[in-house]
Amino acid sequence: MSETVIRFDNVSKEYRRGQIGGGTLREDLADWMEKRSRGDDAHKSGDRFLALEGVSFTVKRGEALGIIGQNGAGKSTLLKLLSRVSAPTSGTISFNGRVASMLEVGTGFHRELTGRENIYMNGAILGMSKREIDAKFQQILEFSEIGEFIDTPVKRYSSGMYVKLAFSVMAHLDCEIMIMDEVLAVGDMAFQKKCIERMAGASKDDGRTLLYVSHNMNTIRQLCDRCIVLDKGHILYDGDVEKAISIYMQNMSESRLSYDYRNYVRNCGSWEHKIAIDSLEVLERDNVVLKAGETLKFRISARALRDVPAMKLRLQVASIDGVVVGTAFSDRDVSVREGVSFTAELKFSACGLSCGSYTCVLAAFEYNSVGETRRIDYIEDALRFEVEDKELSWDRNVFGYVKLTPLVVDSLEVEGRLS
């Protein structure tokens, strides 16, 4: 029987919402005295919530475990506990082996040190001798593609260079447990593919234990032999990868067929809020998981807060980490008067998008007499959808959310006029 290297036993993690401290002890004491003088109980308990509650699981040596879930499910908290960045509020966590983690760009690096110095520092933290690090140094340098910049302070590195060196250090220095968040999205496509292949080899060939968090279901399929689905701080499912992905997709799509923006707070800044997009409803589908080439159609309901002689709607599609992959405008102007409500039906095709999670920005623009555009409403993260292709191979793009080709649009025709 394989040896257990990670054990979570009834682990919970509690946080407090809102402002925690004033920055100095003097400010915190003054704030505490003020609240106490007016009978405010906030100094006693605060607004607390459980990011994780009663989580239990084990991981065997050489196992590749995927961790998926919607935003706020508790994935980042789980990784921080695994990486010992944070301690659990209750329960116990035990490890059998050295842990190397990469939770964000530049994790474990000292900005003032050079790339070379950071390699040796990380190796020392893992308990390696200088001779052992010397033996690995050339492999790390070649894999990272840093070259002549290895003796440059890492504070001058781009985010891509940070990721390349950080992953190379983690992949080549001696550790039994590798913990990865989805930071590889910062790197270029060729390096991402190389990293995925390296992680797969480390798990299958070298017997390392891998824990990997991603919103890209195809990389979960490629890397992992087991998957955990987190939902609101609890384990919803733990087991087969395909079943886990199916549960995650269903859980995501069930709650995302309609959106209500009536309480959405706009940060107008320099633009005037003349149109209020109130809601969005996905049409003719029971989920928002698309195959490549399928069309997504939805209806928006909106109100005119001012007269708008000529308005168009804009849809911008981006990866889950914010990389814009396509923008399209409606092909007709709409004229509306103040106080009038209207609906519009929009559709676009997922053709040209590869596997991954996507988010949409929905905006309204007006045109003046000389053709200049001005924003009149803006909904960030207005709609989310997933593009899935189970047959995707290594020879094609497995990181859809960094693909920069234009979105192929069937139509953004405003089919509904004034209602």
C-alpha positions in Angstrom: 0.0 0.0 0.0 1.3 3.5 -0.9 2.6 5.6 1.9 0.4 8.6 3.0 2.3 11.8 2.7 -0.4 14.4 3.5 -3.2 14.0 6.0 -6.0 16.5 6.6 -8.0 15.6 9.7 -11.2 17.7 10.3 -9.5 20.9 9.4 -11.3 24.3 9.7 -10.0 27.8 9.0 -11.8 30.9 10.3 -11.3 34.5 9.1 -12.7 37.8 10.1 -14.3 40.1 7.6 -13.6 43.8 7.3 -10.7 45.8 8.6 -8.5 43.8 11.0 -6.0 46.4 12.2 -5.1 50.0 11.9 -1.5 49.5 11.1 0.1 50.3 14.5 -0.6 49.1 18.0 -1.4 52.7 19.0 -4.1 53.0 16.4 -5.6 49.6 17.3 -5.8 50.5 21.0 -7.4 53.8 20.2 -10.0 52.1 18.0 -10.6 49.5 20.7 -11.2 52.2 23.3 -13.5 54.1 21.1 -15.7 51.1 20.4 -15.7 50.1 24.0 -16.8 53.6 25.1 -19.8 53.5 22.8 -20.8 50.0 23.7 -19.8 48.5 20.3 -19.4 44.7 20.6 -17.2 44.6 17.5 -14.1 44.5 19.7 -15.3 41.3 21.3 -16.0 39.0 18.4 -16.1 40.6 15.0 -17.8 39.3 11.8 -16.3 35.8 11.4 -16.7 33.2 8.7 -15.3 29.7 8.0 -13.3 29.5 4.7 -12.9 25.8 5.3 -15.0 23.7 7.7 -14.3 20.1 8.7 -12.2 19.2 5.7 -10.6 15.7 5.8 -8.6 13.8 3.1 -5.3 12.0 2.6 -2.9 12.0 -0.3 -0.6 9.1 -1.1 3.0 9.2 -2.4 3.2 9.7 -6.1 -0.5 10.8 -6.4 -1.5 13.7 -8.6 -4.4 15.5 -6.9 -6.4 18.2 -8.6 -8.4 20.7 -6.6 -11.2 22.6 -8.4 -14.1 24.8 -7.4 -15.7 28.1 -8.0 -14.2 31.4 -6.7 -14.7 31.5 -3.0 -14.9 27.8 -2.6 -11.8 27.7 -0.3 -9.1 26.6 -2.8 -6.6 29.3 -1.9 -7.1 28.8 1.8 -6.5 25.1 1.4 -3.3 25.7 -0.5 -2.1 28.2 2.2 -2.6 25.6 4.9 -0.9 22.9 2.8 2.1 25.3 2.2 2.1 26.2 5.9 1.7 29.9 5.0 -1.2 29.8 7.4 -2.2 27.6 10.4 -5.6 25.9 10.8 -8.1 27.2 13.3 -8.9 23.7 14.3 -8.0 20.2 13.2 -4.6 18.7 12.3 -2.4 18.6 9.2 0.5 16.2 8.9 3.2 15.8 6.2 5.8 13.2 5.4 8.2 14.8 3.0 9.7 18.2 2.0 7.1 20.6 0.5 7.8 23.1 -2.4 4.9 25.4 -3.3 4.2 28.0 -5.9 1.1 30.0 -5.0 1.8 33.2 -6.8 4.4 34.8 -8.9 7.8 34.9 -7.1 6.7 32.8 -4.1 9.8 32.3 -1.9 12.0 34.8 -3.7 13.8 37.7 -2.1 13.4 40.7 -4.5 16.8 42.2 -3.7 18.7 38.9 -4.4 19.7 37.7 -7.9 18.3 34.7 -9.6 21.4 32.7 -8.7 21.2 33.7 -5.0 17.5 32.8 -4.8 18.2 29.4 -6.2 20.7 28.7 -3.4 18.4 30.2 -0.8 15.5 28.1 -1.8 17.6 25.0 -1.9 18.9 25.8 1.6 15.3 26.2 2.9 14.6 22.7 1.5 17.5 21.4 3.5 19.9 20.8 0.6 23.6 21.3 0.8 25.6 23.6 -1.4 27.1 20.6 -3.2 23.6 19.2 -4.0 22.4 22.6 -5.3 25.6 22.9 -7.4 24.8 19.6 -9.1 21.2 20.8 -10.0 22.1 24.4 -10.9 22.8 24.0 -14.6 19.6 22.0 -15.1 17.6 24.8 -13.4 19.3 27.5 -15.5 18.6 25.7 -18.8 15.0 24.8 -18.0 14.2 28.4 -16.8 15.5 30.0 -20.0 16.8 33.0 -17.9 20.3 32.8 -19.4 22.4 35.9 -18.9 19.8 37.4 -16.5 20.6 34.8 -13.8 22.8 37.3 -11.9 20.3 40.2 -12.1 18.2 41.0 -9.0 14.8 39.4 -9.5 13.0 42.6 -8.7 13.9 43.6 -12.3 12.4 40.4 -13.8 9.1 40.4 -15.7 6.3 38.3 -14.3 7.0 35.7 -16.9 10.7 35.5 -15.9 9.7 35.2 -12.3 7.4 32.2 -13.1 10.0 30.5 -15.2 12.7 30.6 -12.6 10.4 29.8 -9.7 9.0 26.7 -11.4 12.4 25.6 -12.4 13.7 25.8 -8.8 10.7 23.9 -7.5 10.8 21.2 -10.3 14.5 20.5 -10.0 15.4 20.9 -6.3 14.7 17.9 -4.1 11.2 17.9 -2.7 8.7 15.1 -2.3 5.5 17.2 -2.4 4.8 19.9 -5.1 2.0 22.3 -4.6 0.9 24.4 -7.6 -1.7 27.2 -8.0 -2.5 28.4 -11.5 0.4 30.8 -11.8 1.7 29.3 -15.0 -0.8 31.3 -16.9 1.7 34.2 -16.8 4.3 32.3 -18.8 4.4 32.0 -22.6 2.7 29.1 -24.3 5.8 27.0 -25.0 7.0 27.2 -21.5 3.6 26.3 -20.1 3.6 23.2 -22.2 7.1 22.3 -20.9 6.0 22.8 -17.3 2.9 20.6 -17.7 5.1 17.8 -19.2 7.6 18.3 -16.4 4.9 18.0 -13.7 3.4 14.9 -15.3 6.8 13.3 -15.3 7.6 14.3 -11.8 4.4 12.5 -10.6 4.4 9.5 -12.8 8.1 8.8 -13.2 9.8 10.3 -10.1 7.1 9.4 -7.6 6.5 13.0 -6.4 3.2 14.0 -4.9 1.5 16.8 -6.8 -1.4 19.0 -5.7 -2.6 21.3 -8.5 -5.3 24.0 -8.6 -6.7 25.1 -11.9 -9.7 26.5 -13.7 -8.6 24.8 -16.9 -10.3 21.4 -16.9 -8.1 20.0 -19.7 -4.9 20.5 -17.6 -6.7 18.7 -14.7 -7.4 15.8 -17.0 -3.9 15.7 -18.4 -2.1 15.9 -15.0 -4.3 14.4 -12.3 -5.4 10.9 -11.4 -7.8 12.1 -8.6 -9.7 15.3 -8.0 -11.4 17.1 -5.2 -14.3 19.5 -5.8 -14.6 22.3 -3.1 -17.8 24.2 -2.5 -18.2 26.9 0.2 -15.5 25.4 2.4 -16.6 21.8 2.1 -15.5 18.9 0.0 -18.4 18.3 -2.4 -16.6 15.3 -4.1 -13.3 13.4 -3.9 -12.5 10.8 -6.5 -12.5 10.1 -10.2 -11.3 13.1 -12.3 -14.1 13.0 -15.0 -16.8 12.7 -12.4 -15.3 15.5 -10.4 -15.2 17.8 -13.5 -18.8 16.9 -14.3 -20.0 17.8 -10.8 -18.0 21.1 -11.0 -19.4 22.0 -14.4 -23.0 21.2 -13.2 -22.5 23.2 -10.0 -21.1 26.1 -11.9 -23.7 26.2 -14.7 -26.8 25.7 -12.5 -26.2 29.0 -10.7 -25.1 31.0 -13.8 -28.0 30.9 -16.2 -29.3 34.2 -15.0 -27.8 37.3 -13.5 -29.3 40.3 -11.6 -27.4 43.6 -11.8 -29.9 45.9 -10.2 -27.7 46.3 -7.1 -24.5 46.3 -9.1 -22.3 49.3 -8.1 -20.9 51.2 -11.1 -17.6 53.0 -10.7 -18.5 55.7 -13.3 -15.4 57.9 -13.0 -15.3 60.1 -16.1 -18.4 58.6 -17.8 -22.1 59.2 -17.3 -24.4 56.4 -16.3 -27.2 56.7 -18.9 -28.2 53.1 -19.4 -28.9 50.6 -16.6 -28.4 47.0 -17.7 -30.6 45.2 -15.1 -30.4 41.5 -15.8 -29.1 38.8 -18.2 -30.7 35.4 -19.0 -29.1 32.6 -20.9 -31.5 31.2 -23.5 -32.1 27.8 -25.0 -29.6 26.0 -22.7 -29.5 24.3 -19.3 -25.8 25.1 -18.7 -23.0 27.3 -19.9 -20.5 24.6 -20.8 -19.9 24.9 -24.6 -18.2 22.7 -27.1 -15.9 24.4 -29.6 -18.1 26.1 -32.2 -21.3 26.1 -30.2 -23.4 29.3 -29.9 -24.4 31.0 -26.7 -27.5 33.2 -26.8 -28.7 35.4 -24.0 -31.2 38.2 -23.4 -30.5 41.4 -21.4 -33.1 43.7 -19.9 -32.2 47.4 -19.5 -33.5 50.9 -18.8 -32.7 54.3 -20.2 -31.8 56.7 -17.4 -31.3 59.5 -20.0 -32.2 60.1 -23.6 -29.7 58.2 -25.9 -30.1 58.9 -29.6 -27.6 56.2 -30.8 -26.5 53.3 -28.6 -24.6 50.1 -29.2 -23.9 47.1 -26.9 -20.4 45.7 -26.5 -19.4 42.2 -25.4 -15.8 41.6 -24.4 -14.6 38.0 -23.7 -11.6 37.4 -21.5 -9.9 34.5 -19.8 -10.6 33.8 -16.2 -7.3 35.6 -15.3 -8.2 38.7 -17.3 -6.6 38.2 -20.8 -8.9 39.7 -23.4 -9.5 37.2 -26.3 -12.2 39.0 -28.3 -14.5 42.0 -28.5 -17.6 42.6 -30.6 -20.3 45.3 -30.9 -24.0 45.0 -31.8 -24.5 45.6 -35.5 -27.4 48.1 -35.1 -27.9 51.4 -33.2 -30.7 51.6 -30.7 -32.4 54.9 -29.9 -34.1 55.1 -26.4 -35.8 57.8 -24.4 -35.4 58.4 -20.7 -37.6 56.1 -18.6 -38.1 53.5 -21.3 -37.3 49.8 -20.7 -36.0 47.5 -23.5 -34.6 44.1 -24.1 -32.0 42.8 -26.5 -31.0 39.3 -27.5 -27.3 38.7 -28.2 -25.5 35.6 -29.5 -21.9 34.7 -30.2 -20.0 31.5 -31.2 -17.3 29.8 -29.2 -15.5 29.0 -32.5 -11.9 30.0 -32.2 -11.8 29.6 -28.4 -9.9 26.6 -26.9 -10.6 24.9 -23.6 -10.9 27.0 -20.5 -13.0 29.3 -18.4 -14.1 32.7 -19.7 -15.7 35.8 -18.4 -17.6 38.5 -20.2 -17.8 42.3 -19.8 -21.1 43.8 -21.0 -21.1 47.5 -21.8 -23.3 50.1 -23.5 -21.8 53.0 -25.6 -23.3 56.0 -27.2 -22.2 57.7 -30.4 -22.1 61.4 -31.0 -22.5 63.3 -34.3 -18.9 62.8 -35.3 -18.8 59.1 -34.4 -17.0 59.3 -31.1 -18.0 56.7 -28.5 -18.6 57.2 -24.8 -19.4 54.6 -22.2 -22.8 54.8 -20.6 -22.9 51.5 -18.7 -20.4 48.8 -17.8 -20.9 45.4 -16.1 -17.7 43.6 -15.3 -17.9 39.8 -14.9 -21.4 39.9 -16.4 -21.4 36.3 -17.6 -19.2 33.2 -17.3 -18.9 30.2 -19.5 -16.7 27.2 -20.1 -15.3 25.8 -23.4 -14.7 22.0 -23.2 -13.1 19.6 -25.6 -12.2 16.1 -24.1 -10.3 15.1 -27.2 -7.7 18.0 -27.0 -4.2 16.6 -27.5 -0.8 17.9 -26.6 -0.3 19.1 -30.2 -3.0 21.7 -29.8 -3.4 24.7 -27.4 -4.2 23.4 -23.9 -4.3 26.9 -22.4 -7.3 28.5 -24.0 -7.3 31.4 -21.6 -4.1 32.9 -22.9 -4.9 32.6 -26.6 -4.9 36.0 -28.2 -6.7 35.3 -31.5 -9.9 37.3 -32.1 -13.2 35.9 -31.0 -15.3 34.7 -34.0 -18.7 36.3 -33.7 -21.8 35.1 -35.4 -23.9 38.1 -34.4 -24.5 40.6 -31.7 -27.7 41.8 -33.4 -30.2 43.6 -31.2 -33.3 41.5 -31.9 -35.5 43.1 -29.3 -36.6 46.7 -29.8 -38.4 48.9 -27.3 -40.7 46.8 -25.1 
